């Protein structure tokens, strides 16, 4: 049986609230990284079109992990379609990383030992595919050791997904009402 602290973390993971554009469901978690793990995947849809996706995995090792500086670790991934011209911006990767740290801060999610990468890619089509438009994506891969309630970390990940796809922030003092569509499989 999973330890009480991990069961509590999973309840917090499942209780996180997301904007209605974020469709979240549980997914199988990797089993070899830590003794206990739980994971969510998400797709972000705007006007019926999927424009981003991601996943978050919560790892727990009751014995602790020196690299984590704790017994829990959040591992997150976010991918979003972006305007191909944005890829030329030399600050895009740094800005992408700031989306994560600002989301964590905005949700009051304290953390230690952050690490990660931001990858920006563009694709041009040639030959028989030359009529296809250019595309571009940003991928943010990050991990950090959560401090406190895990729910704020998961909600920050949801905000990261929305920021990456270009959704405007929810105004201060306004509470979003998540659709049940965005919470399938989390009851």
Secondary structure as the mmCIF struct_conf table of DSSP 4:
data_model
#
loop_
_struct_conf.conf_type_id
_struct_conf.id
_struct_conf.beg_label_comp_id
_struct_conf.beg_label_asym_id
_struct_conf.beg_label_seq_id
_struct_conf.end_label_comp_id
_struct_conf.end_label_asym_id
_struct_conf.end_label_seq_id
HELX_RH_AL_P HELX_RH_AL_P1 UNK A 4 UNK A 15
TURN_TY1_P TURN_TY1_P1 UNK A 20 UNK A 21
STRN STRN1 UNK A 22 UNK A 27
HELX_LH_PP_P HELX_LH_PP_P1 UNK A 28 UNK A 30
BEND BEND1 UNK A 31 UNK A 35
STRN STRN2 UNK A 36 UNK A 46
TURN_TY1_P TURN_TY1_P2 UNK A 47 UNK A 48
STRN STRN3 UNK A 49 UNK A 65
TURN_TY1_P TURN_TY1_P3 UNK A 66 UNK A 69
STRN STRN4 UNK A 70 UNK A 82
HELX_RH_3T_P HELX_RH_3T_P1 UNK A 84 UNK A 88
TURN_TY1_P TURN_TY1_P4 UNK A 90 UNK A 91
HELX_RH_AL_P HELX_RH_AL_P2 UNK A 92 UNK A 106
TURN_TY1_P TURN_TY1_P5 UNK A 107 UNK A 108
STRN STRN5 UNK A 110 UNK A 123
HELX_RH_3T_P HELX_RH_3T_P2 UNK A 127 UNK A 129
TURN_TY1_P TURN_TY1_P6 UNK A 130 UNK A 131
BEND BEND2 UNK A 132 UNK A 132
HELX_LH_PP_P HELX_LH_PP_P2 UNK A 133 UNK A 134
STRN STRN6 UNK A 135 UNK A 147
BEND BEND3 UNK A 148 UNK A 148
HELX_RH_AL_P HELX_RH_AL_P3 UNK A 150 UNK A 164
TURN_TY1_P TURN_TY1_P7 UNK A 165 UNK A 166
HELX_LH_PP_P HELX_LH_PP_P3 UNK A 167 UNK A 171
TURN_TY1_P TURN_TY1_P8 UNK A 172 UNK A 173
HELX_LH_PP_P HELX_LH_PP_P4 UNK A 174 UNK A 176
HELX_RH_3T_P HELX_RH_3T_P3 UNK A 180 UNK A 183
TURN_TY1_P TURN_TY1_P9 UNK A 184 UNK A 185
#
